[in-house]
Structure formats: C-alpha cells, structure tokens
Amino acid sequence: MSIYTDILKQFWGYSEFRPLQDEIVESAGNGIDTLALMPTGGGKSITFQVPALAKEGICLVITPLIALMNDQVAHLKSRNIKALAIHSGMTRNEISIALDNCVFGDFKFLYLSPERLMTELFRVRVQQMNVNLVAVDEAHCISQWGYDFRPSYLEISKLRELLPEVPVVALTATATPRVAKDIIEKLAFGKPHILKMSFERKNLLYMVRKTEDKYREVLKISQKVDGTGVIYVRNRRKTKEVAELLQGNGLSATHYHAGLKYEHRLQKQKEWQSGKIRIMVSTNAFGMGIDKPDVRFVLHFDLPDSPEAYFQEAGRAGRDGKKAWAVLLYNQADKRQVEQRIDVNFPGFAEIREIYNALFNYLQVPVGAGKGMSFDFILGDFLSRNKYNALVVASALNILSREGYLDITDEINNPSRMHFTIGRDELYRFQVGNPEFDAFIKLLLRSYTGLFSQYVAFDEATLARRAKITRDRVYQYLKKLARLKVISYIPKKQNPVVTLMEERLDQKNIHLSADRYKFRKERFCERIGEMLEYADNDHKCRGQFLLTYFGERDAKRCGQCDVCRSGEKVIETGKEKGVTRTALLKVLGDAPLDLDGLVDRLGDEEELVRLLEELQEEGRVVRGDDLRFVLR
C-alpha cells in the first residue's frame, strides 16, 4: 500500500481512490504541474489534499467562493487536519495572525481567495512559509474564454514567481479545450500535463421538455419522479410561486434564494439534506458545495446562461451512481428572453459609471481615497437608496470587478470570533484583580482551545446557555473585555464584502475597455447560443451534445435521453388539428379539466394554450389551485 493510500485510509476511511484520482495524486506528489479535468462530484479536493499531507509544509488552496472555502476548512478540521482560511471578510489583524500561524505553526492547508494574493502582507509572509503545493480550484476562472472569468485569478502567475519551485495543481469541472489551453498558459506550466476524466454520466438521463405551460410540467415531473429534487428558476419571485404550487398539490417543497435571511436558508438547506423537505425550488444561489448523493432529479425551469452552468447544476443529480434525471423546460418565450438577458448582463457604459458613482457614495468614500479598503455591502439597502434594477447592478459590479476597480465576494457567513490579546500570566493577574470576570473567563477557556494563538469562532447563544445567563449579558462581558484590551472580539456578520482595488475616481475618468466589453459580450452570446441550440435540437443526443461541447469529440450516443428515445414515443391518436373556442367551451362546460385532460379530449396543445390565455384574459375561464380550468 502506497503512502497516498495510507493517508486516504487514515483520514477519509477509503481503501482505494476513484478513477483518475490516483493519477492526479501521483502527479502532484512527484512535483509535476497538473491540470485535472473532473466532473462535478468527482472528488477533486482529495487529489491535492492527499499529496499535500504526504509532504512537509503547507498547501495553498486558491478558491473564489468563501462559503466553499469555509466548508472545506471545517471538513479538514473534522478529520483532525489543521487548516485555516483568509478572505476579504476578515480584519487585517485576523489575517496577520492567521499568516503567522502558517509560518510558525504546523498548519497543513491555507485556503485563500484570489484577491488576497495581491496584498503586500501576504506576499511578504508567503515567502517565509514552507509551501509544498499550490492548488487552484475553479481554475476556469483564470481564462477570459471561460464562463466565470475573474481578473484576480491572473495574480496566481505572480505567486509562481515568488514560489518558482512549488508545483501547481489546477482543477475544474467545466473547461472546454480552449479554456484548458488558456489555463495552462496563464499558470505558466513547465510542460502541459492534463489528466482528464470523461464528463459522461451514464446514470444521468438528459431531457428537454418543450411545453407552453411550464408550471403544469413542473408539477407532472415532481409527481412522477420519486426522491429528492432541485428545481432551478431565474428569479426570487418564481421560487416561491413554484414551491407553493407543489405544496398546494400535496408535495413536500420549499423555496430558497439569496434574499432570505441566512438562518432561514441554513434551516431550509438542513431540512432538504436530511430528507425532511423533498424538493428545493431555488435560484442558482443554492447548490455550491452541496454534495447530497441521492438527488433523483434536477429540473431547470428557465434556460441557463451557458452549457457550463447547466452541466454543473444538472450534475448535482445522481451522484450515488443510481438513475437520475436532468430536465430542461423550454418554449419559444425562452428565445425572446435571451435578448433581454443580454441587455441586463451588459448595461451601457454610462449606466455602469453611474452605478460606480452611486456605490462609492453609498460607501461614503471620497474621490482619491479607498484603495485596499473593504466594506460590508448590503444589496437590498443599496437598491432602496438607488432606484436601479438588481440584476443590472450585479452585472455592472461584475464588469467593474473584471476591469480591476473592485472585488465583491459572495455572501459571507462569518461567525463571531475572539482572541486573547494578553498572555496566560497577564490574564491570571487580570482575573485576580477583577473577580467579576473570573467565572466568565474560565468558561471561555473551558469551551474553546487556541484562544491565545488565533481567532476562534464561537456562538454567543451557546455561551449564554452554558453560563446560564442571558445572551445580552454575554455581549456585555465580551464588549467590556474588548474595551479593557483583554480580548479582541469581532461580532458575526453575514454580508457580502466589497474590496476597493483602486482609489475612487471621478466618474468621467473611469476607463472601461470597449474591446474587453465586446469580447465578453460575444463570448456570453456564444454560450447562451449553445444553450438555445441544445434546447432546440431534436436530432443530436443530449449527452453527446454536451460532451462534444467539452471536447469529447468521439462521444457516443447515450441511448436514453429524449432524443435517443424519440422513436419510442407513443403515436398520436390522430385527433384533428385546429381546436375551436366553441369546442373548448363545450368540453369545459361538461367538467373542469387540466391541460392534460383537454389535450386528451381535443389535441393540439399549442392552440389550446393560446385559446385558454384568451379566455382567461376575457374572464370567461379561470384556473384553480389544482391547475384545472373552470368556466365562469
């Protein structure tokens, strides 16, 4: 048994690696720059964690998503592996202490967001660390050809200049051949070494349902397919509408989006993961880092922006290897909405400059100031003061980020943190001289370890229960100890963070590259065009279509998607086309029916939908909660 298998067994309890994992581990362990292409759920983290544990020193892990970063650190700590993270949601003092622990402590993993690579504080300390490996997660973010380009990822090449002998492992689940080539060039690989697992998911059945009534189709599929599911929609309002439709028909469902309070989202996520809630209806805010193996279907109510996004989200189904469904609902309205999406994703330069100005006014940063500063950013509050469309603001901030003016994180769930700023001897003297704090300080020391060497996350409510006092009393103790400089106390927060990469400029001096803007817009149009082709297509195997997009030119037909099985469709009953209003009203006069029932009686679904819309507008027909149409 190799040292790598020993480590896998010791910390993860597995006796052997999954396909390709062992090759990546060996390559990284031998000091070879490696690009690993593995589908979502393929076990990417183990491929750099195992070789890093086999060597002396610390592994740097660069990842853009703070939620995933904190998740990974928690998983490693649960296995008694020392790991920590630094990101924009931390104070300078916290970051400084964390970096000191990486230099002088025995930590094995440091997770950091890419914008941290640019700071002088990090660049000085990293050269004092014994770095054994650099892992670049979500490596497609380094490529302008990719669907999620982040300029801060380009700083990784400068890190290589500081650590020229340290090998790099780059990992992604969504790289086309062009993006893979770009990753290798941007990361300055000595020689291209790509290890790729086929993106084929034999247990995942891809389906496109062309329907004029998506709500009816959602209900049908949710009733027909057993097990846990995720339904993705594009806006927050629709998450609630679809969830209420499912609940009204006796199905266990809830809704989820970034606008809900963190505690509510966490509770919903726990209920879904435990099986208490069967179906999650969500925007794409839900799913990153969710590794629930028994998801039986992922349904997209709306057209995703790219094959990469669709493949990643659909890939959350069937990770247990059992049969699962990836279903996309599609109709002609999706084509019309694409044009609107392009406008929202690429607002005009004048509007971007206005939003830049409004942002700095909101943050109260004057012209000529702000470089390197970080601020909590509450989008809802910003929108209440400035009458902009939320999606346009998000797009403008994204463009300003790509132009290097600012960096904005995903929402951070930062728990309260505390650190003793005095040594043990001085603390003892303080306790003797201030007996009113003695019991509380002893409770802190009993409850948490590492308080003298690093910031430690804690929960005020837990302390209150243990001390049998109110939460407010705990706050008072913590605030007083902080004022007396016994501890450094940082209360919890859950907001995204904006970091200003440059000082504030006068609005007219903001330079936006027309060439880069045009390039990104063209790439966006290309990717969404591919999604339209995927949905419109009725002749090429769905799985083969996606695999070809990701460079697997010799992909075989899957034999199980709706295109492959089109020859098995039940032959139509031969009902005449051309449904009339008279016939429709006569049928509904006999009894209320849903659309399926009407199609069975009259045929021609498209014409039925059109007539029903007319009759509803005229007030002659209403649709009940059970989706049946009733004459008024």
N, C-alpha and C positions, 0 to 999 in steps of 0.2 A: 504493500500500500504506500503510495507516494505521500510526501509531506502535505500536499494540497488536499488529498483525500482525507488525511488525518484531521486537518483543520476543518474541512467540511463536516466531518462526522462529529468532531468535538463541539463546534459552535452551532451547527444547523441541524444535526441529527440525521443527515443524509449519508448513505453509504456510497453513492455514486453521483456524478454530475449528469445534468441533462445534456442532450445533444448540443455540440458546439461549445458549451461552457468550458469543458476541459481544455479545448484547443486555445481559447482566449486566455484562460488562466496560465497555461504553459507559456504562451507568447509573452504575456505581460511579465511573468516570473523570470523569463530569460532576457528581459530588458529591451524588448522589441516594440517600437511604436506600432499600435494596432488599432484599426478601425473595425468595430464589431457592429454588424447589422443584424438585429434580432427583433422579432415582432413583439408587440405589447404582451406582457405576461410571460416572456421567455426566460426571465431570471437574470436580468442584466447586472444587478448590483453585486451578486456573488462573484462575477467574473473579475472584478477589481478588488473586492474585499478580501477574497481568499489569498491572492498573491501578495497583497499588502501586509497581511497578517504573518506571512511566511518570512518576511524580511524585517530587519531592524529599521526603525524610523517611522515616519508618519506619511500617510497618503492624503494628498489634497484632492478634494472632490468638488468640482465646479458644476453648479446646477442653478437654473434660473428661478425655480419655484420654491419659495420659502416654506410653504406647507409640506412639500415633499422632503425638503431638507430636514426639517424638524422631525418628520415621521421616521426618516432613516436613522437619525441620531438616536431617537427613542428605541428603535428596533435593536440597534447595536448595543445600547446600554442594557437592554433586557437580556442580552446574551453575555453580559459582563465584559464587553469590549468598550474601551474608553474612547469616546467620540464627542466632539462638540461642533458648534456651528457659529459663523459670524455673518451678519447681514445688515441691511440698512435699518432694520427696526431696533438695533441695539445702540446704546450710548457709546461714546468714544472710550470711556473708562472700562466698560464691559468688554469691548473689543480688545483693548490693550491687555487686560488681564487674561483673556482667552488666548491671545497670541503668546503671551509669556508662558502659559501652560503648555503650548505647543513646542516652545523652545526648550523649556526646562523640565517639563513633566514627561510622563510616559504615555501620552495620548497616541492612538493609532490612526485616527481619522479626523480631519478638519474639513467640514463642509462649508463652502462659502459661495456667495452669489458673485457673478462675474464683475459687477461694478466695484467690488472690494479690491480687485486686482490693481486698480488704478491708484489707490491711496498710497501715500509715502509711508504711512505707518505700517502697512502690510509689506511693502516692497523691502523695507529695512529688515523687518523681523523674519521674513521667509528665508532670507539668506543665512540666517542663524539656525534654521531648522534642519534636521536630518530627513529630508524628503526622499521617500523611496519610490513614489509613483504619483503621477497626476492623472486623475480620471475626469474626463469631460462628458458629463451626462447631457442628454438632449443636444448632441453635437451638431445637428442640422441647424441650430440657431446661429452658427458661425457663417453660414452661407447665405448670400443675398438671393440665391436661386431657391432657397428653402422657403417654406410657408410661414416660418416664425423667426425670421432674421432678427437678431439682437446685436447692435453695434458693440456693446460691452464685451461680447464674446471675442472680438478681434484683439482684445488685450491679452488673450492667452498666449499669443505668439511672443509678446514681450516677457511673459513669465518664463517661456522657454529660454530666453536669453539669460535670465537670472539663474536658471537651473538647467544648463546645457546637457548634463549627463543623465538627467532623470527621464525615464520613458513615459510615454503618454498612451493611455487607453481612451479612445473616443467611442461613445456608444449612442446609438439612435435606433428608433423603430420605424422611422418614416423618411428614409433618404432615397431619392431617385439616383440613377447613376451619375447625373450631372452634379447633384449635391454631394454625393460621396467623393467625387474627384475634387470638388471645391474644399471639402473638409480637410482632406489630406494636404492640399496646398497651403491652406490658411494655418494649419497646425504645424507646418514645416516638418513633416515626417521625413526621416532619413531616406527611407525607401517605402513605397506603398505596400502595406500588408493589410489586406482586407479579409476578414473572416465573416462569412455571411450565411445565415440560416434562411432557408426558404420561408417566405412570408405566407406560404399556403397554410390554411387552417381547414383540414379535411372535415372536421366535425361542425364547421360553421356554414350554414346554408344562407346564401345571399339572395334576397328577394327585393324586387321593386313592385309595389302595388300602385298601379295607375288608377286613381279614383278622384271623382269630383267631390266626394264627401269624406274628408279625412277623419272627421270625428266618428263617423259610423265605422270606418275601417279600423281605427284605433280600438274601439270597443270590441269589434269582432275578433281581432287578433288577441287582445288581452283575455277574452273569454275562452278562446280556443287553445292557446298555448299555456300549459301548466308551468308553474315555477316562477322564480323571481325575474323581474324585468326592469329595464330602464327605458323611458320614453323621452327623447330629446326634442325640445321645441326651441324657437329662437327668441322668444320674449317672455318676460316675467308674468304678464297677464295670462298668457296661454298656459303656463304651468298650472295655475290654479283652476282654469276652466277645464282642462283635460282631466285633472285629478278629481274634480267634483263630478264630472261625467262618469268616471269609473266608479267612484264611491256611490253615486246615485243608482248604479246598476249592480250594487252588491259586491264590488271588488275592493280589495284592500289596497289603497293607494294614498300617496301624499305628494306634495309639491316642494320644490327646492330651487332657490336662486340666491344670488349674491346679495340681494337686498334684504333678506331675512336676517334677524339677529343671529350672531354666531352660536349662541346657546341653542336656539331653535334648530339651526342647521345641524349642529352636532347631535342633537337628540333624534332628529329625523334620520340622519345617517346611521346611528346606532340601531334604531328600530328596523331599518331596511337591512342592514348587515346581519342582524340577529334573526331575521325572518318574521319579525312581528308585523312589519309592513311588507307587502309583496311587490308593489310596483312604485318606482320613483319616477315622477314626472319632473323634468329639470331642464334648465338651460345648461350650456356646456360648463357651468361653474361646478357641476357635480361629476366626479369620476376620477380626477387626477389622484393617483396613489391608492385608489380603491381596488383591492385585489380580492374580490369575492368570487370564488371559483364556480359557483353553481348558478350563475346568471343564465337563464334559458333564452331570453330574447332582449335585443336592443333594437328599438324602433325609432327611426328619425321621422318626425312629423314634417319637418322642413328640410330643404336641400342644404347640406353643409357647404362651406366655402371652398373645400378642396378635397381631393381623394385622400390626402394625408390625414386630415381631420376626421374624415369618415372612417378610414381604416382603423385609426387609433380608437375611436369611440365604439365602433362596431366590435372591435377586438376585445372589448370587455365582456363579451358573452362567451360562454362555453370554455372557460379556462380549465375546467376539470376534465376536458377531453371528451365530454359527452355532447350529444347533438344539441345545437343551439341555433337560433335564427337571428339574422341581421336584416331588418326590413326597412326599406326607404319608401315613404309615401310620396307620390308625385302627381302633379297635374299641370295644366297649361299656365295656371296662375304663377307657378314657380318661375317660369321663364320671364314673366313680366316683373317679378320681384327682384330678379337678378340685377336689372338696370338700377333699381333703387338702391340695392346693396352697394353697388359700385360707387354711387354718389355719396352714400353715407361713409364708406371706408376711405374715400379720397375727397374730403372737403377742399374748397378752393384756398389758395394761399392767403387771401385777405381774411377769411374766416379763421384759419389756423393762427394767424398773427393776433387776431382779436382774442382768441381763447388763451394764447400765451400771455397777453397783457392782463386778461381777467384772472388768470391763475396767480400771477405774481402780486396782483392787487389783493387777492384773497389771502395769500400767504403773508402779506404786508412786508414784502421785500422791495426796497427802493432800487432804482437804476444804479448799476455799478456795484451792487452787493449780492451776496447769496451763494457764491461758488463754494461747493462742498457741503452746504448745509442740507439737513434732512428735516422734513415736516410730515406730520400726520396729514392725510388727505381724505376727507370725507366727501365723496362724490355727491351724495344727496344734499348735503349742506351747500356745496358749491353751486349745484343746479338751482337750489331755492333762491340763491342770490343773483344768479345769472341765467337768463331765460334761453338756455341752449338745449338742443336735443342731446340726450345722454349718450347715444351711440356716436354722434358726431364729435362730442367732447372726447370720448375714449379714442376715437380714430385720430383726432388732432394731437392728443398727448402721445399716442403711439408714433406718429410721424415726427414730433419734436424729439422724442426719445431716439429715434433712428438717425436724426440729424445731430445728435450729441448734446442737446441742450439740457436734458433732464433724464432721470431714470425713475420709473414708477414700479413699485413692487406689486405682487398680488397681495390680497388681504393677509395681514399677519395676525395670528393668534399668539400674542406674546403674553405669557402668564406673568404674574408678579415675580420679581427677582430680588434677592437680598444677598449682601456680602458684608462680613465683618471687616471694618477698616482699621481695627486695632488688633494687636496680638493677644494671645491667651493670657499672658501675665497681666497686661494692662486691663483686659476685660475682667479678670478676677478682682482687681483693685476697684474697678468701677462698681461691681456687684456689691462688694463690701461697703463702699461709700454710698450706694444708692439702693438700699434693700427693697424699695418699692418695685424695682425692675428685676429683682433676683429670680423670682419664680418664672417670669415670662422668658428671660434669657435661658434659663435651664431647659424650658420647654423647647425653645428653638434648637438648642444643642442636642437634645434627645431626638428631635424629629427629623433633623437634616444633617447630612455629612458634607464636608467640603466647604463649609461657610467661610473658612479663613483663606482658602486658596482660590476661590472662584465665586461667581454669582450663581446662586442656586434658585431654581424655580420652586415656588410654593403657592399655597392657596390659603387666603385669609380665613375662609369659612371653615376649613379643616382645623386650623389653629384654634379658632373660636370654640369648636366642638371639644377639642382636646383640653383646652383650658377652662371649659365650662363658663365662658364669658361671651358677651355679645361680639358680633363682627366689628361694630363701631369701636368697641373697647380695644380690639386688636389693632385697628387702624391707628388709634391714638398712641398706643405703645410704640408702634413702628415709626410713626411720624416723630415722636419725641426722641427716640433713639437715633433717628437720622439727623435731627437738629443738633443733638449732642455729639454728632460725628462718631458714634459707636458703630453704626451700620450705614451702608448705602442701600437705599430702598427705592425700587422702581415699580410703581403700581402697574397692573396689567393694562394692555390696550389691544384693540382688535382692528386697527385701521390700516389701509394701505399707506405706504410711505413714499413721498416724492423726494428724491435727492437731486439737487441742482448741480449739474455738471459744469455749468459756466455761470458767470455773473449775469445779472439781469441786464438786458439790452433795451434800448429804446425800440419801440415796436417797428419802426421803419428800417432798423438795422438788422433785423432777424433775417438771416440768409437761409433760404430753402432751395436746395438744388433741384432745378427743373428736370435735369437728366435722371437723378435718382428717383424722383417722384414718378416720372414717366415709366422708368424701368420697373418699379414696384407695382404700379398700376397695371402694366402689361402682364406681369407675372401673375397678379391676382386674377386678371381676366382669363388668362390661360388656364389656371387651376379650376376656376369656377366653370369654365367652358368644358373642362374634362368631366366635371360632375354632371353637367347637363347632358353630355354625351352618354355617360354611364346610365343615367336615368331614362333617357330617350331610347337608348339602344334596345333592340328586341331580337338581335341575331347573334351577338357575341356573349359567350359565357361570362357571367358576372365575376366569378373568381378569376378567370383568365384575364379579363379586362384589368382588374386591379393589380394582378401580378405582373402583367406586361408594363403597366404604368411604373412599377417599381423595378423594372429592368429584367424581369424573368421572362425572356423572350421565348423560351421553349415550354412555357406553361401549358399544361393540358387542360381540356375542359373538365369541370368539376363533376358534371353529370347529375347535379342535384339542385342547382339554382332554378329560378323560374324560367330562364331562357332555355336551359338544357332540358327542362321538363315540359316545354311548351307543347310538344306533341302529345302529351298525356292529358291535356285539358279536356274537360267534358264538352262534348259537341253541343252547341246551342240548340234550343228546342225549335228554332225556326219561326219564332214569333215575328209578326210583321213589324217593320220599322215605321217610324212616323206616328208616335203616340199623340193623341189629340187631347185638348183640355177637357172635352166632353167625356171621353173615356176615363180619364184620370179622376174627374169629379164623381163619375158614376161609381167607380171602384171604391173611392174613399167614402161615398155615401153608404155603402154596404157595411164597412167596418174600418176603424183606424188601422193603418199598416205602416211599417217602417220601409226604408228604401229597398231593402232586400225583397220584402214581400211584394212591393209594387213592381220591381223588375221581374219577379217570377210571374206576375199576372200580365204585365204589359210589355216587357222587354225594353230595349233602347234606353239604357241608364243615363246617357248624356242628355238626351232630350227630356227625360223625366226630371232630372235635376234642374234644368232650365225652367221648365214649366212650374215646378214646385217653388222656385225662387220668385217667379212672377206672382203666383197665387198667394205666397206669404206676404209679399210687398203690398198686395191689394187687400190683405186682411181676410181672405176667403179660406185660408188654410193656416193652421198653427202646428208647431212641432212640440210634442210633450217631452217631459224628462226621460221617458222611456224610448225616445227617438222615433216614436210613431207619429205620423201625420194625421191630423183630425180636421174635419170640415167644421167651419164656424157657422 
